[in-house]
Structure formats: structure tokens, C-alpha cells
Amino acid sequence: MPENLSPSVLIAGGYGVVGSDIARLVRAYHPGIRILLGGRHPEKGRALAEELGNAAPVALDISGKQPLLAGQEAPSAVIAAVHDSSNRLLEYAISNGAGLIEIARAGDELMRAMIFTAQRAPKKPVLFSSNWMAGIPAMLAREATADMDTVTRLDMSILFYGKDRGGPDSATAVDGIDAPFIQRLGQAWQEVLPMTDPRKLRFPSGKKAKAYRVNMPDVLTLPLASGAASATVRLAVDSPINNFLSMFLLRSRIWKLIPRETRRSLVHNPGPGARHEVVIEAEGTGKDGKPAKRRLGLLDPQGQVHLTALGVLLQLERVLGLGGKEPLPAGICFPETAPDFERLHEMLAKEGVEIKRDGF
């Protein structure tokens, strides 16, 4: 979409921790976009709206039954930076011909949302980007395997810093961490147990940590996008004590007896901020028939909230077709759907996100 058409975007949760970072990045790179900061208490978004310019806080309660944004012109796109378990934002975007970027779903809830979307034949892109960091590691993984003829193994390993900044939804992934899930292994979909298959890795900063198998949307999208025979996502926590405690409690079946907030705090107790690191490893066969290996390291000194917001900005550009590019096709899309690798690396460099290759 050309910038002179002045698109608008509604950010649900727009004045929260993640939403405000998204809004600031959108404003920095696209000053002509009208930004609506949605939430149940719009007065909390006034200061941010004044800071951004060409922005306004709007009342938005997706937990109720009242029509969303009644009497207001629909935005060009909706960013769901909050859990939309009742599909209120999803239905609103489809019904009003708006694109949607969804970053807060996982597991069965994500599957139900995809079925809900497919049954309604949306006329704009519905980009499910609940992948880790709104899909930036997934896009890098897709690039790492793009020149391979076959992919035998694709691994994503995350180093999670417990004192990093985070919103109230950041630790919700811990809630289902003890549940078995389906993963692609040896060219077959198999049920696996969480927090198993450990690997000790060296991350881009030089820090070493043991990472364990976990479930998230990337577990499904990575092998489907790359054709990988096996694909695994692992998570390490920067605190060895918390890593050990979590593993002990999970294996002893005490985990379910612990209050939910305590479980979450073992992994994530938001602080002033910390870096965020991801390692991507791929093995397979190149176009020349020879064995091929790739190892990428991603390090964002500004942490997970910044990296997530940057991922959302990149997805918004693709949904709206900003910068003279073609928008994504209507219907269900994922971060790995036709990624713009050139723009990805341009934005990572501008925002100080480091990419290391092979020898780290």
C-alpha cells in the first residue's frame, strides 16, 4: 500500500509493554500511519498517543459482548498484542476487511483460530505470527534452508533471560510446558514429552546453557515451511538454578501442584531488561548434492520485547504492502510465507540486532 494512502492500524494492547514498543517502531519507520491504541482503559494511552503524534487511544474490551469500535471507521490492519481467546479481534478484522497480525496464540487455541479463519474466507491477510519473537527466528531459519535440496534437521534454541522486560502475557507459555505435544521427527509426526532431549549450546554472547525441548508454533511451521525431516525448538533459561528447579519439579510431577504464578516466576520475573539470544542450526543436502550445514546466532541487546516489536513491524509491512511491495495474499499466512529476506536483514541491522554465522 503506498504511504500516501495513509493506512491506519489498531494495536490491541497498544499502551502495554509490548504494544507500546510496537507503536513506537511503527511510528519511527512509517510516520504517515494513523495509530489507534486499543485497551479497556484508554486514558492510560493518552501520553503515548501524544508522544507518537497522529495517534489516539480507543476503548477496546474484547472480553465483553459490545461491538468493537462501534461507529468508527475500520483500520487497515489490526495487531492483536493480547490474547484473543474468543476470536473477537479476529472476527472484527475479517468482517471489516482489515488485515490481521496475531502474536499471542499457541497450541490448540491457534488451531481453532485457523479453522475459524478458514471458514470465513477473509479478503485480507490473516498472519498468525505467534512464533517466537513474532517470527523473526522463523524467517531466519527459512533463509538458512532456502538453498538446501533436502533438510534433515532444523533446530531453534532459545536463551531466555528471566530478568528481561515483559508484559503480563510473556510467561503464559509456561502454563502448558508439562503437556506432551506433536513434533516432526525422522520424517514422521510423533508425540514427544516436553523438557526432554537436552542439548548444551554456546549462544552468540559466548554464554553456554543446556536447552530442553518445548512446544510453540514454530514446532509446526518450521518443518512445514522447510520440508525438514526433523525440527525441534529448545529453551534454556539463563539462571542455572531456575533451570534445575524447573526440570526437577517437572520430572517429579510436583509442577501441577504449584500455583500458576509461582510456576511462571520460576522462568520469567520481568526486570529492567536483558539481551535475548537464539541459535538456529540446519543440516541437509545442498543443491549440488553435497552435505550442507548452517549455524546462525541472533542476539538482540535490547531484549525480547524489542525483538518481538520489530517482528510485528516487519509483518505489518508485509500485510499492508508498505514500501511499494506487494501485500501478502488474502487468507491464512505465517511468518515463513514469502518472507522478504533483504528487508529483514536491513531492519535487523538498523535496530542493532546482531547476526552471527557458523564460527561462534
C-alpha positions in Angstrom: 0.0 0.0 0.0 1.5 3.4 -0.9 2.2 5.6 2.1 0.2 8.4 0.6 -3.0 6.4 1.1 -2.5 7.0 4.9 -3.3 3.5 6.2 -4.3 3.1 9.8 -3.5 0.4 12.3 -5.3 -0.7 15.5 -2.9 -2.1 18.2 -4.9 -4.1 20.7 -3.0 -3.7 23.9 -1.3 -0.7 22.3 -0.2 1.0 25.5 1.1 -2.1 27.2 4.7 -3.2 27.4 4.9 -4.9 24.0 2.2 -2.8 22.4 3.9 0.5 23.2 7.2 -0.8 21.7 5.3 -1.8 18.5 3.7 1.6 18.3 7.0 3.4 18.6 8.6 1.3 15.9 5.7 1.7 13.6 5.8 5.5 14.1 9.6 5.6 13.6 9.5 3.9 10.2 6.1 4.9 9.0 5.2 8.4 10.2 2.1 8.6 7.9 0.3 5.7 9.5 -2.6 6.5 11.9 -2.2 4.5 15.1 -5.1 3.5 17.4 -4.0 2.3 20.8 -6.7 -0.1 22.0 -7.4 -1.1 25.5 -10.0 -1.2 28.3 -8.7 2.0 29.9 -7.9 4.4 27.0 -6.9 7.2 29.4 -3.8 5.1 30.1 -2.8 5.5 26.4 -3.1 9.3 26.2 0.5 10.1 27.0 1.8 7.6 24.4 -0.6 8.9 21.8 0.7 12.5 22.3 4.3 11.2 22.1 3.6 9.4 18.8 1.5 12.0 17.1 -1.2 11.1 14.6 -2.4 8.6 17.2 -5.3 8.2 19.5 -6.3 5.9 22.4 -9.5 4.0 21.9 -11.8 2.0 24.2 -11.4 -1.7 23.3 -12.8 -4.5 25.5 -12.5 -7.9 23.8 -13.8 -9.7 26.9 -17.3 -8.1 26.6 -20.1 -8.5 24.0 -20.4 -4.9 22.8 -19.4 -4.3 19.1 -15.7 -3.3 18.8 -15.1 0.3 17.7 -18.7 0.8 17.1 -19.4 3.8 14.8 -15.7 4.2 13.9 -14.1 3.6 10.5 -12.3 0.2 10.5 -8.5 0.4 10.4 -6.4 -1.0 7.5 -4.9 -3.6 9.9 -5.3 -5.0 13.4 -2.4 -6.1 15.6 -3.5 -8.4 18.3 -0.9 -8.0 21.0 -3.3 -9.5 23.6 -4.8 -12.9 24.0 -7.9 -13.1 21.8 -9.3 -16.4 23.0 -12.8 -15.5 22.0 -11.8 -14.5 18.5 -13.3 -11.0 18.9 -10.4 -9.3 17.1 -10.2 -12.0 14.5 -13.8 -11.7 13.7 -13.7 -7.9 13.7 -10.8 -7.8 11.2 -12.3 -10.4 8.8 -15.8 -8.8 8.9 -14.4 -5.3 8.3 -11.8 -6.2 5.6 -8.8 -5.4 7.7 -5.5 -7.3 7.7 -4.6 -9.0 11.0 -1.3 -9.8 12.7 -1.8 -12.2 15.6 1.1 -12.7 18.1 -0.5 -14.2 21.2 -1.8 -17.7 20.4 -0.4 -21.2 20.7 -1.3 -24.8 20.8 -5.0 -25.8 20.4 -6.1 -22.2 20.6 -4.1 -21.4 17.5 -5.6 -24.4 15.6 -9.1 -23.3 16.5 -8.4 -19.8 15.3 -7.1 -21.1 12.0 -10.2 -23.2 11.4 -12.3 -20.2 12.4 -10.5 -18.1 9.8 -10.6 -20.7 7.0 -14.4 -21.0 7.4 -14.9 -17.2 6.8 -12.7 -16.7 3.6 -11.0 -13.4 4.7 -10.4 -10.9 1.9 -7.1 -9.7 3.5 -4.1 -11.5 5.0 -4.6 -13.1 8.4 -1.0 -13.6 9.6 -0.6 -15.9 12.5 2.7 -14.8 13.9 2.7 -16.3 17.4 6.0 -17.8 16.5 8.9 -16.9 18.8 9.6 -13.2 18.7 6.8 -12.6 16.1 8.5 -14.8 13.6 12.0 -13.3 13.2 13.9 -16.5 14.1 11.4 -18.5 11.9 12.2 -16.3 8.9 16.0 -16.6 9.5 15.5 -20.4 9.7 13.7 -20.3 6.4 16.5 -18.4 4.8 19.1 -20.8 6.3 17.5 -23.7 4.5 16.4 -21.9 1.3 19.4 -23.2 -0.7 19.2 -26.8 0.5 17.7 -29.5 -1.6 16.7 -31.6 1.4 16.7 -30.6 5.1 17.3 -33.5 7.6 17.5 -31.4 10.8 16.3 -27.9 11.7 16.7 -26.8 15.3 15.9 -23.5 17.0 17.4 -23.0 20.5 16.4 -20.0 22.7 18.2 -18.5 25.6 15.6 -16.8 27.8 16.8 -14.2 30.3 14.4 -14.2 33.3 15.0 -10.5 34.1 14.2 -9.3 30.6 11.3 -6.9 30.2 8.0 -8.5 29.5 4.3 -7.9 29.6 1.7 -10.0 31.5 1.3 -12.4 28.6 5.1 -13.1 28.3 5.2 -16.0 30.8 1.9 -17.7 29.7 3.8 -20.2 27.6 4.9 -21.8 30.9 1.3 -22.8 31.6 1.3 -25.8 29.3 5.0 -26.6 29.5 4.4 -30.0 31.0 2.0 -31.3 28.3 3.1 -33.7 25.6 2.9 -32.4 22.0 3.4 -33.4 18.4 6.7 -32.8 16.7 8.3 -33.7 13.4 11.0 -36.4 13.9 12.5 -38.6 11.3 10.0 -37.7 8.6 7.1 -38.5 10.9 4.9 -36.6 13.3 5.4 -38.1 16.8 4.2 -37.3 20.3 7.0 -36.2 22.5 7.4 -35.2 26.1 8.4 -31.6 27.0 11.6 -30.6 28.6 13.4 -33.6 27.3 16.2 -34.2 24.7 18.6 -31.6 26.2 21.5 -30.1 24.4 24.2 -27.8 25.7 24.8 -24.9 23.4 27.0 -22.0 23.0 25.0 -18.9 22.3 26.1 -15.8 20.4 27.2 -13.9 23.5 29.5 -16.8 24.4 27.2 -18.0 27.2 26.7 -21.7 27.4 23.4 -23.3 28.6 21.5 -26.5 28.4 18.3 -26.2 26.3 15.3 -28.5 26.5 12.6 -29.4 24.0 9.5 -27.2 24.2 6.3 -26.6 22.3 5.4 -23.5 20.4 4.0 -22.7 16.9 7.5 -22.9 15.4 7.4 -26.6 16.1 4.8 -26.9 13.4 5.7 -24.1 10.9 9.4 -24.8 10.7 9.2 -28.3 9.1 6.2 -27.4 7.0 8.0 -24.4 5.5 11.3 -26.1 5.0 10.4 -29.7 4.5 12.7 -30.7 7.3 12.6 -34.3 8.3 13.1 -33.3 11.9 12.5 -30.0 13.6 13.0 -29.1 17.2 12.6 -26.0 19.4 14.5 -25.9 22.6 14.5 -23.4 25.5 17.2 -22.6 28.1 16.8 -20.2 31.0 19.8 -18.0 31.8 19.7 -18.9 35.5 21.1 -22.4 36.1 19.3 -22.6 39.4 15.9 -21.9 37.8 16.7 -24.3 35.0 17.5 -27.1 37.5 14.4 -26.3 39.7 12.1 -26.3 36.7 13.4 -29.7 35.5 13.3 -31.3 39.0 9.7 -30.1 39.6 8.5 -31.2 36.2 10.0 -34.7 36.4 8.8 -35.2 40.0 5.2 -34.3 38.9 5.1 -31.5 41.6 4.7 -28.9 38.8 0.9 -29.2 38.6 0.6 -28.7 42.4 2.5 -25.3 42.3 0.3 -22.1 41.9 0.4 -20.8 38.4 2.0 -17.5 39.2 4.8 -19.3 41.1 5.4 -21.6 38.1 5.7 -18.5 35.8 8.0 -16.7 38.1 10.5 -19.6 38.0 11.1 -18.9 34.4 10.2 -15.2 34.0 10.2 -12.5 36.6 10.3 -9.3 34.5 13.1 -6.9 35.3 14.7 -3.8 33.8 15.8 -5.6 30.6 18.3 -8.1 29.3 19.6 -9.3 25.9 17.9 -12.1 24.0 19.6 -14.9 22.1 18.6 -17.6 19.6 20.6 -20.2 17.8 19.4 -21.8 14.5 21.1 -25.0 13.2 20.2 -26.7 9.9 21.7 -29.8 8.3 20.8 -31.3 4.9 21.9 -31.6 1.3 22.8 -28.7 -0.9 21.6 -28.2 -4.5 24.9 -29.7 -5.6 24.2 -32.9 -3.7 26.9 -32.3 -1.1 26.2 -32.2 2.7 25.3 -28.7 3.9 25.3 -27.2 7.4 24.2 -23.8 8.6 24.5 -22.2 12.1 23.1 -18.8 12.8 23.2 -16.8 16.0 20.8 -14.0 16.8 21.5 -11.5 19.6 19.3 -8.5 20.4 20.9 -6.4 23.1 17.6 -4.7 23.7 15.8 -7.9 24.6 12.7 -9.9 23.7 10.2 -7.1 23.8 12.2 -5.1 21.2 12.7 -8.1 19.0 9.0 -9.0 19.2 8.0 -5.5 18.3 10.5 -5.5 15.4 9.0 -8.8 14.2 5.5 -7.2 14.3 6.6 -4.2 12.3 8.0 -6.5 9.6 4.8 -8.5 9.5 2.7 -5.3 9.3 4.7 -4.1 6.3 4.0 -7.4 4.6 0.3 -7.4 5.4 -0.2 -3.8 4.1 2.3 -4.0 1.3 4.3 -1.0 2.6 7.3 0.4 0.8 5.9 -0.4 -2.6 5.9 -4.1 -2.0 3.0 -6.5 -2.8 1.0 -7.4 0.2 0.6 -11.0 1.4 -2.2 -12.9 -0.2 -5.6 -13.0 1.4 -6.2 -15.8 3.9 -4.1 -17.6 6.4 -0.4 -16.7 6.4 2.6 -17.4 8.6 6.0 -15.6 9.1 7.6 -18.1 6.6 5.1 -17.2 3.9 7.1 -15.3 1.2 9.5 -13.6 3.6 11.4 -10.6 2.4 15.0 -11.5 3.5 16.5 -8.3 2.2 14.2 -6.2 4.3 14.6 -8.5 7.3 18.4 -8.0 7.3 18.1 -4.3 6.7 15.8 -3.8 9.7 17.9 -6.1 12.0 21.0 -4.0 11.2 19.2 -0.7 11.7 17.9 -1.9 15.1 21.2 -3.2 16.3 20.3 -6.9 16.2 23.4 -9.0 15.6 23.5 -12.0 13.3 26.5 -14.3 13.6 27.2 -17.2 11.3 28.9 -20.6 11.8 32.0 -20.0 13.8 30.7 -18.7 17.1 
